[in-house]
Amino acid sequence: MKKIEKEVADRYFKEKNRYMFLYLIIWIGVSFGVVLFAEPLSEISLNGFPLHYFMGAQGSILTFIILLFVNAVVSDRIDRKYGIDETKNEQLSYGKTLDH
């Protein structure tokens, strides 16, 4: 496997951690922030349900799933930016094979 210089690895993990912190803030805001603003949000209706109920029942789960996909896409871009390619690493880890 290709080794990465320490300063490049530090920048890589700093960027990954920054995005992870952002995702955590969004998740906390959606999961717990809706509860804090339940009364004002009850005035807004979505699919016939008050918004605070909808976000508690469906919205926070949908937001979490969306964050998973966004994290996958952003992580792949960061990996390519720093030269960490998953397919190349898999090929290197398999070693040489014998052709029959």
C-alpha distance (Angstrom), angle and dihedral (degrees) to the residues before:
residue distance angle dihedral
M1 . . .
K2 3.76 . .
K3 3.78 114.1 .
I4 3.78 120.9 -135.9
E5 3.79 124.8 -142.1
K6 3.78 114.6 -109.6
E7 3.82 95.7 -116.8
V8 3.82 91.5 50.4
A9 3.81 90.4 47.5
D10 3.81 90.2 49.7
R11 3.83 91.7 52.3
Y12 3.81 89.8 45.7
F13 3.81 94.2 53.2
K14 3.80 92.4 41.1
E15 3.81 90.1 56.1
K16 3.83 92.8 44.5
N17 3.81 91.2 49.0
R18 3.82 91.9 48.2
Y19 3.80 90.9 56.7
M20 3.81 92.0 43.5
F21 3.81 89.5 53.5
L22 3.83 89.9 49.7
Y23 3.83 91.0 51.1
L24 3.80 90.0 49.2
I25 3.81 91.8 51.7
I26 3.82 90.8 49.5
W27 3.81 91.3 48.0
I28 3.81 92.9 48.8
G29 3.80 91.1 46.7
V30 3.79 93.2 51.0
S31 3.81 96.1 40.8
F32 3.79 101.6 41.6
G33 3.81 103.6 14.4
V34 3.79 92.0 66.7
V35 3.81 89.3 59.5
L36 3.80 91.3 53.6
F37 3.79 91.5 53.7
A38 3.81 98.6 37.2
E39 3.81 96.4 124.8
P40 3.81 97.6 52.4
L41 3.82 90.8 40.7
S42 3.81 91.6 53.4
E43 3.81 87.7 73.7
I44 3.83 90.5 64.3
S45 3.80 116.6 75.6
L46 3.81 126.9 -156.0
N47 3.82 119.6 -176.3
G48 3.78 89.0 -15.1
F49 3.81 94.4 -55.3
P50 3.81 127.9 103.2
L51 3.82 109.8 -99.3
H52 3.80 94.5 -120.0
Y53 3.82 90.6 55.2
F54 3.80 93.0 45.4
M55 3.82 92.2 49.7
G56 3.79 91.4 48.5
A57 3.79 93.9 48.3
Q58 3.82 103.2 34.7
G59 3.78 113.4 -6.8
S60 3.78 99.1 68.8
I61 3.81 91.3 49.2
L62 3.80 92.0 48.3
T63 3.80 90.3 47.6
F64 3.81 90.4 51.4
I65 3.82 91.8 50.9
I66 3.81 91.1 47.8
L67 3.82 89.7 49.9
L68 3.82 89.4 53.2
F69 3.79 91.6 55.4
V70 3.81 92.9 43.7
N71 3.79 89.6 49.8
A72 3.82 91.2 52.1
V73 3.81 93.1 50.9
V74 3.82 94.9 44.0
S75 3.81 92.0 45.4
D76 3.80 91.2 52.5
R77 3.82 90.3 51.1
I78 3.80 91.6 49.3
D79 3.81 90.6 48.1
R80 3.81 91.1 52.4
K81 3.81 90.7 45.3
Y82 3.80 91.0 57.6
G83 3.81 95.6 38.6
I84 3.76 97.8 -105.9
D85 3.79 105.4 139.3
E86 3.79 116.6 -178.7
T87 3.80 95.9 -157.0
K88 3.82 93.0 50.6
N89 3.81 90.4 48.8
E90 3.82 90.8 50.7
Q91 3.80 90.9 50.9
L92 3.79 91.1 49.6
S93 3.79 93.2 47.9
Y94 3.80 93.0 52.2
G95 3.77 91.6 60.5
K96 3.77 124.0 -158.2
T97 3.78 120.8 -28.9
L98 3.75 129.2 -153.9
D99 3.79 115.7 -117.5
H100 3.80 114.8 -140.3
